[in-house]
Amino acid sequence: MDIKLIKNPKFLKEASVKECQVLGEQIREFLINSISKTGGHLASNLGVVELTIALHKAFNSPEDKIFFDVGHQCYTHKILTGRANEFNKLRQYNGLSGYQKFEESEHDVWEAGHSSTSLSAALGMAIARDLNNEKYHVVPIIGDGALGSGMALEALNNIGSEKRNMIIVFNDNNMSISNNVGAMTKGFARLRTEKRYNSLKQEMKTALNKTDVGKNVLNGLRGIRNIVKEQVVDAGIFGEFDIDYLGPVDGHNIRDLINAFEVAKNHEGPIVIHVLTKKGKGYKFCEEDSVGKWHGVGPFNIATGKPLVGNEGKLISWSQVISDALYELAKEDEDILVLTPAMIAGSKLEKFFAKYPERSFDCGIAEEHAVTLSAALALSNKKPFLSIYSSFLQRGYDQLNHDVCRMNLPVVFGIDRAGIVGEDGDTHHGVFDISFMRSLPNIIMSQPKDAKEANNLLYTAFNQKQPFSIRIPRGSTESNNDKFEKIEIGSWSIFNDKEYNKVVVLTYGPDVDKILNKILVNNLPITVVNCRFFKPLDNNMLEYISNKKLKTIIYETDILIGGLGSAILEWANDNKKDMDIVRFGIDDQFVTFGSVNQLRKDLGIDINSLFDVLLNLI
């Protein structure tokens, strides 16, 4: 069938299992072709094609609440709910989101972009349903990586005590973005090999065939429940939470999936259906990936698997800059340790983990734990570097406050994906960390303008005794192999400072050199200050600027509230300085998805908008 003609999933009710399997292959081919042009989350979506079809055949969306943890694997769901025609603008400005979005469809009943929220949301929906005396199924789909998160375990604990009707689909592919870690992963492995669902498939078929499903079905299903409890000897962690368990089920066999869902629909209380899927199924490059290369991709050549766009010349990613510097510093200092909450590949830490396995710690999707673990390591005279995405650090805020800053422990935070990140949108933009960290006592906050400064800030961070953060933007820069040098904490640097200049631009990160180069090329009478520390501020530099009575432009590409501009305004007020200040930054809003350049232009914080103002001032 032409999947672009699909309007809603109701047609699946009349489709045969064979027709559903054929549809699955068509969707898989469509996803590979479409994502090869636009980029997106490929491997995770290829792995849940049949599962999603079976869910929509067995349940009635949107009356039944079907939703995915994180949401990045919802592409088949989007196709079945009438959005295939919009995939040519997937994750593009004003196009189709890569996640579930209320505004796109009534079938998107929950929004997320971070891991492990689905079970808490599902319990909330189930409680509200029961309080309203309504009848519908709540069906969250959560992966094995997400299930190890503290929030998911907290929800399981509550679900087991509440005993609300809920069908938890445990999508087990033995991967999150990359390979999973931890004791729970080993427990899941045992579950996969204990008593396969295949061994009781015939008993279930026989029982179902003897029963008129939908008419007095519960009596027949009692026997099936007993078979399940007898055959599945070990329900693993789910049994410990007093939640019934069914599985494992072949996540690519639509008939088996539907049978399992029919059992679960008539089950009293919460039940977990353990589904085994293969991440990246149907595309060999994805299937062979064990490090997360094919989790999120840009446009690529289907035949070769090679990206269509790559870096040129000496450019390397900012994450690689920090990783390389860590590797070099660790050669000379055996106390340097690296931690990450499941982002080894994303933060380019593979080389460090391979060289120093005893000094490398993947904490899984557990940001809170990672922060406090780092605190204890620092307290024990180690030098922990916690590599964590800006939008993920939000989850460790209490630990950052209570366990690191309050005890003034020298944990070094590599805040990756800082700033606007592009196509992942409002759940992933790292634009809040300056604001939410600046109010915390003791912490030093910084961002380099280039690779050399990044190396030196890292070196400085490991040679001082306070919490220290280094923001690392998405994108690329030129590498630098100069000798490491300390930077005076709280110091800024100034460029093109001429006596006759009337305007000064205060900014940070890679924009410093971009703005400076444009000023120098056009011989403009504008001073540029590299505000590489957000906390502490450079009081001497601010005194110098305020005394010169320069028109001051503070150019930042993060949230304005609590940002660099706020800090400087506070300084000017507290020091009774009359400064003429204009601020660029993101207003009080969440930023949508699209290319970084397009979003900056839309928000009025692109460099062209800055120079429109500068040229009027000079």
C-alpha positions as CSV (number, residue, x, y, z in Angstrom):
1,M,0.0,0.0,0.0
2,D,1.0,3.6,-0.4
3,I,1.9,4.6,3.2
4,K,1.6,8.3,2.3
5,L,-2.2,7.7,2.0
6,I,-2.5,6.5,5.6
7,K,-4.7,8.9,7.6
8,N,-5.1,7.0,10.8
9,P,-4.4,3.6,12.2
10,K,-8.0,2.3,12.1
11,F,-7.3,0.4,8.8
12,L,-5.1,-2.0,10.7
13,K,-8.2,-3.5,12.4
14,E,-9.2,-5.2,9.1
15,A,-5.6,-6.0,8.0
16,S,-4.3,-9.6,8.2
17,V,-1.1,-10.4,10.1
18,K,0.5,-11.1,6.8
19,E,-0.5,-7.7,5.4
20,C,0.8,-6.1,8.6
21,Q,4.2,-7.8,8.1
22,V,4.3,-6.5,4.5
23,L,3.4,-3.0,5.7
24,G,6.3,-3.2,8.2
25,E,8.8,-3.9,5.4
26,Q,7.4,-1.0,3.4
27,I,7.7,1.4,6.4
28,R,11.2,0.2,7.1
29,E,12.2,0.9,3.5
30,F,10.5,4.3,3.6
31,L,12.3,5.2,6.8
32,I,15.7,4.4,5.4
33,N,15.1,6.3,2.2
34,S,13.6,9.3,4.0
35,I,16.1,9.6,6.8
36,S,19.0,9.2,4.4
37,K,17.9,12.6,3.0
38,T,16.9,14.5,6.1
39,G,18.8,12.8,8.9
40,G,17.2,11.8,12.1
41,H,17.0,8.9,14.6
42,L,17.4,5.8,12.4
43,A,18.4,2.7,14.3
44,S,15.9,3.1,17.1
45,N,13.0,3.5,14.7
46,L,14.0,0.6,12.5
47,G,13.8,-1.6,15.6
48,V,10.2,-0.8,16.6
49,V,8.4,-1.0,13.2
50,E,6.5,-4.3,13.9
51,L,6.0,-3.4,17.5
52,T,4.4,-0.1,16.6
53,I,2.1,-1.7,14.0
54,A,1.0,-4.4,16.5
55,L,0.3,-1.8,19.2
56,H,-1.9,0.2,16.8
57,K,-3.7,-3.0,15.7
58,A,-4.4,-4.2,19.2
59,F,-5.2,-0.9,20.8
60,N,-7.4,2.1,19.8
61,S,-5.4,5.3,19.6
62,P,-6.0,8.0,20.7
63,E,-8.6,6.7,23.2
64,D,-6.0,4.2,24.4
65,K,-2.8,6.1,25.4
66,I,0.1,4.8,23.4
67,F,3.4,6.7,23.9
68,F,7.1,6.1,23.8
69,D,9.7,6.9,26.4
70,V,12.0,9.6,25.1
71,G,9.9,9.7,21.9
72,H,12.7,9.5,19.4
73,Q,11.5,6.1,18.2
74,C,8.0,7.3,17.2
75,Y,8.5,7.6,13.5
76,T,6.4,4.5,12.6
77,H,3.7,5.8,15.0
78,K,3.8,9.1,13.0
79,I,3.4,7.3,9.8
80,L,0.4,5.2,11.0
81,T,-1.2,8.4,12.3
82,G,-1.2,10.2,9.0
83,R,2.1,12.1,8.9
84,A,4.1,10.2,6.2
85,N,3.8,13.1,3.8
86,E,5.6,15.4,6.2
87,F,8.8,13.3,6.5
88,N,10.5,15.4,3.8
89,K,10.8,18.1,6.5
90,L,11.6,15.9,9.4
91,R,13.4,17.9,12.2
92,Q,13.5,20.9,9.9
93,Y,12.3,24.4,10.8
94,N,8.5,24.5,10.7
95,G,8.5,20.8,9.8
96,L,7.8,17.5,11.5
97,S,9.3,17.1,14.9
98,G,11.6,14.1,15.6
99,Y,9.6,13.5,18.8
100,Q,6.0,13.3,19.8
101,K,4.2,16.6,19.8
102,F,0.8,17.5,21.0
103,E,0.4,20.1,18.3
104,E,1.0,17.6,15.5
105,S,-1.6,15.0,16.3
106,E,-4.2,13.9,18.8
107,H,-2.4,10.5,18.8
108,D,0.6,12.1,20.5
109,V,-0.6,11.9,24.1
110,W,2.8,12.7,25.9
111,E,5.8,14.8,25.0
112,A,9.3,14.0,26.0
113,G,12.9,14.2,24.7
114,H,14.7,12.9,27.8
115,S,14.7,9.3,29.1
116,S,12.6,7.6,31.7
117,T,9.6,9.8,32.1
118,S,7.0,7.5,30.5
119,L,6.2,5.3,33.5
120,S,5.5,8.3,35.8
121,A,3.3,9.8,33.1
122,A,1.5,6.5,32.5
123,L,0.7,6.1,36.2
124,G,-0.6,9.7,36.3
125,M,-2.9,8.9,33.3
126,A,-4.1,5.6,34.9
127,I,-4.9,7.3,38.2
128,A,-6.8,10.1,36.4
129,R,-8.7,7.5,34.3
130,D,-9.8,5.6,37.4
131,L,-10.8,8.8,39.3
132,N,-12.9,9.8,36.3
133,N,-14.5,6.3,36.0
134,E,-13.2,6.0,32.4
135,K,-12.2,2.9,30.5
136,Y,-9.1,3.0,28.3
137,H,-5.7,1.4,28.2
138,V,-2.5,3.2,29.2
139,V,0.5,1.7,27.2
140,P,3.9,3.2,27.7
141,I,6.8,1.8,25.7
142,I,10.2,2.0,27.5
143,G,13.6,0.7,26.6
144,D,16.1,-1.4,28.6
145,G,18.5,1.6,28.8
146,A,15.8,3.9,30.1
147,L,14.5,1.4,32.6
148,G,17.7,1.6,34.6
149,S,17.2,5.2,35.3
150,G,16.4,6.3,38.8
151,M,13.2,8.0,37.7
152,A,11.9,4.8,36.0
153,L,12.7,2.7,39.1
154,E,10.9,5.3,41.3
155,A,7.8,5.0,39.1
156,L,7.9,1.1,39.1
157,N,7.9,1.2,42.9
158,N,4.8,3.4,42.9
159,I,3.1,1.4,40.1
160,G,3.6,-1.8,42.0
161,S,1.9,-0.4,45.1
162,E,-0.9,1.4,43.2
163,K,-2.0,-1.7,41.2
164,R,-3.6,0.4,38.5
165,N,-4.4,-1.3,35.2
166,M,-1.4,-0.5,32.9
167,I,0.4,-2.3,30.1
168,I,4.1,-1.5,30.2
169,V,5.9,-2.6,27.0
170,F,9.5,-3.3,27.9
171,N,11.3,-2.8,24.5
172,D,14.5,-4.8,25.1
173,N,17.2,-4.4,22.4
174,N,20.2,-4.5,24.8
175,M,21.0,-0.9,23.7
176,S,20.2,2.6,24.7
177,I,22.2,5.0,22.4
178,S,25.1,2.5,22.7
179,N,25.6,-0.6,24.7
180,N,23.9,-0.6,28.1
181,V,25.9,-1.0,31.4
182,G,25.1,-2.1,34.9
183,A,23.8,-4.9,37.0
184,M,20.2,-4.4,35.7
185,T,21.5,-5.1,32.2
186,K,22.8,-8.4,33.3
187,G,19.5,-9.2,34.9
188,F,17.7,-8.4,31.7
189,A,20.1,-10.7,29.8
190,R,19.0,-13.5,32.2
191,L,15.4,-12.8,31.5
192,R,16.0,-13.1,27.7
193,T,17.3,-16.6,28.1
194,E,15.1,-18.0,31.0
195,K,11.8,-19.2,29.5
196,R,11.1,-17.9,26.0
197,Y,7.6,-16.8,25.1
198,N,7.9,-19.3,22.2
199,S,7.7,-22.1,24.7
200,L,4.2,-21.1,25.8
201,K,3.0,-19.7,22.5
202,Q,1.0,-22.9,21.6
203,E,-0.7,-23.0,25.0
204,M,-1.7,-19.3,24.6
205,K,-3.0,-19.9,21.1
206,T,-5.0,-22.9,22.3
207,A,-6.6,-21.0,25.2
208,L,-7.4,-18.0,23.0
209,N,-8.9,-20.2,20.3
210,K,-11.3,-21.7,22.8
211,T,-12.4,-18.3,24.0
212,D,-14.6,-15.8,22.3
213,V,-12.3,-12.8,22.8
214,G,-14.4,-9.9,23.9
215,K,-17.1,-12.2,25.3
216,N,-16.6,-13.8,28.7
217,V,-12.8,-13.7,27.9
218,L,-11.6,-13.4,31.5
219,N,-12.4,-17.0,32.4
220,G,-10.3,-18.3,29.6
221,L,-7.5,-15.9,30.3
222,R,-7.1,-17.0,33.9
223,G,-5.7,-20.2,32.6
224,I,-3.2,-18.3,30.5
225,R,-2.1,-16.2,33.4
226,N,-1.4,-19.4,35.4
227,I,0.6,-20.8,32.5
228,V,2.6,-17.5,32.3
229,K,3.3,-17.6,36.1
230,E,4.3,-21.3,35.9
231,Q,6.4,-21.0,32.7
232,V,8.2,-17.7,33.4
233,V,10.0,-18.8,36.5
234,D,11.9,-15.5,37.0
235,A,10.2,-12.2,36.3
236,G,13.3,-10.5,37.4
237,I,13.1,-7.0,38.7
238,F,9.4,-6.6,37.8
239,G,8.4,-9.4,40.2
240,E,10.3,-7.6,43.0
241,F,8.1,-4.6,42.4
242,D,5.0,-6.9,42.5
243,I,4.2,-6.3,38.8
244,D,3.2,-9.2,36.6
245,Y,5.4,-10.1,33.7
246,L,4.9,-11.7,30.3
247,G,7.7,-12.6,28.0
248,P,10.0,-12.4,26.3
249,V,8.1,-11.9,23.1
250,D,9.6,-11.7,19.6
251,G,9.3,-8.0,18.9
252,H,9.4,-8.5,15.1
253,N,6.6,-11.2,15.0
254,I,3.3,-9.3,14.8
255,R,1.2,-12.3,15.5
256,D,3.0,-13.1,18.8
257,L,2.9,-9.4,19.8
258,I,-0.9,-9.1,19.2
259,N,-1.5,-12.3,21.2
260,A,0.5,-10.9,24.1
261,F,-1.3,-7.6,23.9
262,E,-4.7,-9.3,24.0
263,V,-3.7,-11.1,27.1
264,A,-2.5,-7.9,28.7
265,K,-5.7,-6.0,27.8
266,N,-7.7,-8.4,30.0
267,H,-5.2,-8.5,32.9
268,E,-6.0,-6.9,36.2
269,G,-3.4,-4.6,37.5
270,P,-0.1,-3.5,36.0
271,I,1.7,-6.0,33.7
272,V,5.0,-5.8,31.8
273,I,5.3,-7.3,28.3
274,H,8.9,-8.0,27.6
275,V,9.6,-7.5,23.9
276,L,12.8,-8.4,22.2
277,T,13.8,-6.2,19.3
278,K,16.8,-5.6,17.2
279,K,17.9,-2.0,17.0
280,G,18.5,-1.0,13.4
281,K,16.7,-4.1,12.0
282,G,16.7,-4.2,8.2
283,Y,19.7,-2.0,7.5
284,K,23.1,-3.7,8.0
285,F,25.1,-0.7,9.0
286,C,22.6,-0.1,11.8
287,E,22.5,-3.7,12.8
288,E,26.2,-3.9,13.2
289,D,26.5,-0.7,15.2
290,S,27.4,-1.2,18.9
291,V,28.7,2.3,19.7
292,G,25.7,4.4,18.8
293,K,26.9,5.8,15.4
294,W,23.5,5.1,13.8
295,H,21.4,6.4,16.7
296,G,21.1,9.9,15.3
297,V,22.4,10.6,11.9
298,G,22.7,13.3,9.3
299,P,22.0,12.6,5.6
300,F,23.8,9.6,4.3
301,N,24.4,7.4,1.3
302,I,22.2,4.3,1.7
303,A,24.5,2.0,-0.3
304,T,27.8,2.9,1.5
305,G,26.5,4.2,4.9
306,K,28.8,7.2,4.5
307,P,27.6,10.7,5.5
308,L,26.9,13.1,2.7
309,V,28.4,16.0,4.6
310,G,31.6,15.9,6.5
311,N,34.1,18.2,8.1
312,E,36.8,19.7,5.9
313,G,40.4,20.5,6.6
314,K,41.5,20.6,10.3
315,L,38.1,20.9,11.8
316,I,37.2,18.5,14.6
317,S,34.2,18.5,16.9
318,W,34.3,20.5,20.1
319,S,33.6,17.2,22.0
320,Q,36.7,15.7,20.4
321,V,38.8,18.8,21.4
322,I,38.0,18.2,25.1
323,S,38.3,14.4,24.8
324,D,41.8,14.7,23.2
325,A,42.9,17.2,25.9
326,L,41.6,14.8,28.6
327,Y,43.6,12.0,27.1
328,E,46.8,14.0,27.0
329,L,46.4,15.3,30.6
330,A,45.6,11.8,31.9
331,K,48.9,10.6,30.7
332,E,50.6,12.8,33.2
333,D,48.1,12.7,36.0
334,E,46.7,9.3,37.1
335,D,44.2,10.9,39.4
336,I,42.1,12.2,36.4
337,L,39.0,10.1,36.0
338,V,36.2,10.4,33.4
339,L,32.5,9.8,34.0
340,T,29.5,10.0,31.7
341,P,25.8,9.2,31.9
342,A,25.6,6.9,28.9
343,M,27.2,9.3,26.4
344,I,30.6,7.7,25.6
345,A,30.2,8.1,21.8
346,G,28.3,11.4,21.8
347,S,31.1,13.0,23.9
348,K,33.8,11.3,21.9
349,L,35.2,9.4,24.9
350,E,35.9,6.1,23.2
351,K,39.6,6.5,23.1
352,F,39.9,7.5,26.8
353,F,37.7,4.5,27.8
354,A,39.8,2.1,25.7
355,K,43.1,3.4,27.1
356,Y,42.1,3.9,30.7
357,P,39.3,1.5,31.5
358,E,40.0,1.5,35.2
359,R,39.6,5.3,35.2
360,S,36.5,5.4,33.0
361,F,32.9,5.1,34.3
362,D,29.7,4.9,32.3
363,C,27.0,5.5,34.8
364,G,24.1,4.7,32.5
365,I,21.1,7.0,32.1
366,A,21.5,8.2,35.7
367,E,22.6,11.8,35.7
368,E,21.9,12.3,39.5
369,H,24.0,9.4,40.4
370,A,26.8,10.5,38.1
371,V,27.0,13.9,39.7
372,T,27.1,12.6,43.3
373,L,29.5,9.8,42.4
374,S,31.8,12.5,41.0
375,A,31.5,14.5,44.2
376,A,32.6,11.5,46.3
377,L,35.6,10.9,44.0
378,A,36.6,14.5,44.3
379,L,36.3,14.3,48.1
380,S,38.6,11.3,47.9
381,N,41.3,13.3,46.2
382,K,40.6,12.2,42.7
383,K,40.1,14.5,39.8
384,P,36.8,13.6,38.2
385,F,35.7,15.0,34.9
386,L,32.0,14.5,34.3
387,S,31.1,14.8,30.6
388,I,27.4,15.6,30.5
389,Y,25.0,17.2,28.0
390,S,23.7,20.6,29.1
391,S,20.1,19.5,28.9
392,F,20.9,16.4,30.8
393,L,22.7,18.2,33.6
394,Q,19.3,19.7,34.5
395,R,18.4,16.4,36.0
396,G,21.4,16.5,38.3
397,Y,20.7,20.0,39.6
398,D,20.0,19.0,43.2
399,Q,23.1,16.9,43.3
400,L,25.1,19.7,41.7
401,N,23.8,22.1,44.4
402,H,23.8,19.9,47.4
403,D,26.6,17.4,46.8
404,V,29.1,19.4,44.8
405,C,28.8,23.1,45.3
406,R,27.7,23.0,48.9
407,M,30.8,21.0,49.9
408,N,32.9,22.9,47.4
409,L,34.3,19.8,45.7
410,P,36.5,20.2,42.6
411,V,34.4,18.2,40.2
412,V,35.1,19.4,36.6
413,F,31.9,19.5,34.5
414,G,32.3,19.2,30.7
415,I,28.9,20.6,29.7
416,D,28.5,19.2,26.2
417,R,26.0,20.4,23.6
418,A,25.9,23.8,25.3
419,G,23.8,26.4,23.5
420,I,21.4,25.9,20.6
421,V,21.8,22.4,19.3
422,G,19.5,22.4,16.3
423,E,17.2,19.6,15.1
424,D,16.4,18.0,18.5
425,G,14.6,21.1,19.5
426,D,13.2,22.3,22.8
427,T,14.0,19.2,24.9
428,H,17.7,19.3,24.0
429,H,18.8,22.9,23.5
430,G,21.5,23.6,26.1
431,V,20.6,27.2,26.7
432,F,19.7,27.2,30.4
433,D,22.9,26.0,32.2
434,I,24.4,29.5,32.6
435,S,21.3,30.6,34.3
436,F,20.6,27.7,36.5
437,M,24.3,27.3,37.6
438,R,25.2,31.0,38.2
439,S,23.2,31.2,41.4
440,L,25.1,28.4,43.0
441,P,28.0,29.4,45.4
442,N,31.6,28.2,44.8
443,I,31.2,27.1,41.2
444,I,33.5,28.5,38.5
445,M,31.8,28.8,35.1
446,S,33.6,29.1,31.7
447,Q,33.4,28.7,28.0
448,P,36.4,28.7,25.5
449,K,36.4,30.6,22.3
450,D,38.7,28.1,20.5
451,A,40.5,24.8,21.0
452,K,43.6,26.3,22.6
453,E,41.5,28.1,25.2
454,A,39.5,24.9,25.8
455,N,42.7,23.0,26.5
456,N,43.9,25.6,28.8
457,L,40.6,25.9,30.7
458,L,40.6,22.2,31.2
459,Y,44.2,22.3,32.5
460,T,43.3,25.1,34.8
461,A,40.2,23.2,36.1
462,F,42.3,20.2,37.1
463,N,44.7,22.5,39.0
464,Q,42.4,24.3,41.4
465,K,40.1,23.3,44.2
466,Q,36.6,24.4,43.3
467,P,33.7,23.0,41.2
468,F,34.5,24.1,37.6
469,S,32.3,24.0,34.5
470,I,33.4,24.2,30.9
471,R,30.7,24.7,28.3
472,I,31.3,22.7,25.1
473,P,29.1,23.8,22.1
474,R,27.9,21.5,19.3
475,G,29.8,21.9,16.1
476,S,33.4,21.9,15.0
477,T,36.6,24.0,15.4
478,E,40.2,23.8,14.5
479,S,42.3,21.5,16.7
480,N,45.2,22.8,18.7
481,N,48.2,21.0,20.2
482,D,50.0,23.8,22.0
483,K,51.4,23.3,25.4
484,F,48.9,23.5,28.3
485,E,48.9,26.7,30.2
486,K,46.9,28.0,33.2
487,I,44.4,30.8,32.7
488,E,43.8,33.2,35.5
489,I,40.4,32.4,36.9
490,G,37.8,35.1,36.2
491,S,40.0,36.8,33.6
492,W,38.6,38.0,30.2
493,S,40.6,39.0,27.1
494,I,40.2,42.1,24.9
495,F,40.7,42.6,21.2
496,N,40.8,45.6,18.8
497,D,40.8,48.0,21.7
498,K,41.4,51.4,20.2
499,E,41.2,54.8,21.8
500,Y,38.6,56.1,19.4
501,N,36.3,53.1,19.6
502,K,32.8,53.9,20.8
503,V,31.3,50.5,21.0
504,V,32.3,47.3,22.8
505,V,30.9,43.8,22.3
506,L,31.0,41.4,25.2
507,T,30.5,37.8,24.2
508,Y,31.8,34.3,24.6
509,G,32.5,31.0,22.8
510,P,33.2,30.6,19.1
511,D,31.3,33.8,18.3
512,V,34.2,35.8,19.7
513,D,36.4,35.1,16.7
514,K,33.6,35.3,14.2
515,I,32.6,38.8,15.4
516,L,36.2,39.9,15.7
517,N,37.1,38.7,12.2
518,K,34.2,40.6,10.7
519,I,35.2,43.7,12.6
520,L,38.8,43.5,11.4
521,V,38.0,42.8,7.8
522,N,35.7,45.8,7.7
523,N,38.0,48.0,9.9
524,L,35.2,48.9,12.3
525,P,35.9,50.9,15.4
526,I,34.5,48.2,17.7
527,T,36.2,46.5,20.7
528,V,35.6,42.9,21.4
529,V,35.8,41.2,24.8
530,N,36.0,37.5,25.3
531,C,34.0,36.9,28.5
532,R,35.3,33.3,28.9
533,F,34.3,33.2,32.6
534,F,30.6,33.7,33.5
535,K,31.5,33.3,37.2
536,P,33.5,35.0,38.5
537,L,33.3,38.1,36.3
538,D,36.3,40.1,35.4
539,N,35.8,43.1,37.7
540,N,38.9,44.9,36.4
541,M,37.7,44.6,32.8
542,L,34.2,45.8,33.7
543,E,35.7,48.8,35.5
544,Y,37.8,49.6,32.4
545,I,34.8,49.4,30.1
546,S,32.5,51.4,32.3
547,N,35.0,54.1,32.8
548,K,35.5,54.5,29.1
549,K,31.7,55.1,28.7
550,L,31.5,52.8,25.8
551,K,28.2,51.7,24.3
552,T,28.1,48.1,25.5
553,I,26.5,45.3,23.5
554,I,26.2,42.0,25.4
555,Y,25.8,39.3,22.8
556,E,24.8,35.9,24.1
557,T,23.0,33.0,22.4
558,D,21.5,31.5,25.5
559,I,18.6,32.4,27.7
560,L,18.7,36.0,28.8
561,I,17.2,35.5,32.3
562,G,20.2,34.8,34.6
563,G,22.7,34.9,31.8
564,L,25.9,36.9,31.2
565,G,23.9,40.1,30.6
566,S,22.1,39.7,33.8
567,A,25.3,39.2,35.6
568,I,26.8,42.4,34.2
569,L,23.7,44.4,34.9
570,E,23.8,43.2,38.5
571,W,27.5,44.2,38.7
572,A,26.7,47.7,37.2
573,N,23.9,48.3,39.7
574,D,25.9,47.0,42.7
575,N,28.9,49.1,41.8
576,K,26.8,52.2,40.8
577,K,28.1,52.3,37.3
578,D,26.1,54.1,34.6
579,M,26.6,51.8,31.6
580,D,24.7,52.0,28.3
581,I,23.8,48.4,27.7
582,V,22.0,46.6,24.9
583,R,21.5,42.8,25.3
584,F,21.1,40.1,22.7
585,G,19.8,36.7,23.8
586,I,16.9,34.3,23.9
587,D,13.8,35.7,25.5
588,D,11.7,33.8,28.1
589,Q,10.7,30.9,25.8
590,F,11.5,27.4,24.7
591,V,13.2,27.2,21.3
592,T,11.8,25.0,18.6
593,F,13.8,22.7,16.2
594,G,15.6,23.5,13.0
595,S,19.1,24.3,11.9
596,V,21.2,26.4,14.3
597,N,21.5,29.1,11.7
598,Q,17.8,29.3,11.0
599,L,16.9,29.3,14.7
600,R,19.4,32.1,15.4
601,K,18.0,34.1,12.6
602,D,14.4,33.5,13.8
603,L,15.4,34.6,17.4
604,G,17.2,37.7,16.2
605,I,20.5,36.5,17.7
606,D,22.4,35.7,14.5
607,I,25.6,37.7,13.8
608,N,24.0,39.6,10.9
609,S,21.4,40.9,13.3
610,L,24.1,41.9,15.7
611,F,26.0,43.9,13.0
612,D,22.8,45.6,11.9
613,V,22.7,47.2,15.3
614,L,26.5,47.8,15.5
615,L,26.6,49.6,12.2
616,N,23.8,52.0,13.3
617,L,25.8,52.7,16.5
618,I,29.0,53.7,14.8
